[in-house]
Amino acid sequence: MIDLLACARTRYAAKTYDPARKIPAPLIEQLRALARLSPSSVNSQPWHFVVASTDEGKARIAKATHGLHAYNAPKILNASHVFVLCTRHTLTDAHLDAVIEQEARDGRHPTEQARQVRRETMLKYADLHRYAHRDAQAWMEKQTYIALGVLLMGAAALDLDATPIEGFDNAVLDQELGLPEQGFTSTLVVPLGYHGADDFNTRLPKSRFPAEGLFTDI
Ligand SMILES: Cc1cc2nc3c(=O)[nH]c(=O)nc-3n(C[C@H](O)[C@H](O)[C@H](O)COP(=O)(O)O)c2cc1C
């Protein structure tokens, strides 16, 4: 059995990558599967994943690391693969219907009535965020961050290094990848691979607030 706690203790945000080391294809397939299987509120799956494995693909992503974000460029350029986690722009009825249809194909609605109930529940939550809270985009981005967590723990379990990156210009990356035309925006960039020998972060201890005070038991 995988020791998940050991993975959580030893994983860290890699700061440099060894450009010579590539992630074997079967492990990339596992990472893709993990992203796909991530849970999301009402099973909304409001995401899309761009995976760069070529130097050209990574260079396109690195275009979004000018100025303040320049320190993130070498991670993107030298990693074996880079996942861009994208989020839908708008929570459309068409997308919600597609979720319901997929669930039906996957055998999750035993009766037509069950399907209707499921659809109504989903719409209630979607409408809460679309019309009452007016935070549908932020709500969808929260789901994408769940995929980030799954991907980071999955990478650790597969003995891969990874870096969660918010430090990039998402407007530049959106244009570069043609995301607006597809109804998406870039939320996170995640280089994956094997850390470089010069990665100072491998030698630093992990730092978190102590457990005391972190939990309230009731
Ligand atoms: C959402 C998110 C965005 C982050 N953005 C960056 C980034 O742009 N560049 C970077 O080097 N590290 C980035 N980090 C890494 C964090 O600094 C790191 O996860 C944190 O210090 C905890 O350390 P650990 O991941 O090594 O345990 C980010 C982490 C998260 C979760």
The ligand as an ORCA input file, in Angstrom:
! r2SCAN-3c Opt
* xyz 0 1
  C      -1.498     27.463     -5.640
  C      -0.006     27.497     -5.498
  C       0.725     28.386     -6.268
  C       2.134     28.383     -6.188
  N       2.859     29.189     -7.043
  C       4.217     29.047     -7.075
  C       5.004     29.723     -8.060
  O       4.491     30.467     -8.888
  N       6.334     29.490     -8.078
  C       6.946     28.658     -7.186
  O       8.175     28.484     -7.257
  N       6.241     28.021     -6.218
  C       4.889     28.188     -6.158
  N       4.167     27.517     -5.205
  C       4.859     26.651     -4.244
  C       4.643     27.066     -2.770
  O       5.481     28.139     -2.448
  C       4.891     25.849     -1.900
  O       3.956     24.864     -2.233
  C       4.791     26.184     -0.411
  O       5.835     27.043     -0.015
  C       4.827     24.920      0.443
  O       6.024     24.218      0.222
  P       6.084     22.723     -0.344
  O       5.124     22.645     -1.518
  O       7.512     22.577     -0.811
  O       5.698     21.805      0.747
  C       2.772     27.533     -5.256
  C       2.004     26.654     -4.472
  C       0.644     26.619     -4.609
  C      -0.135     25.609     -3.799
*
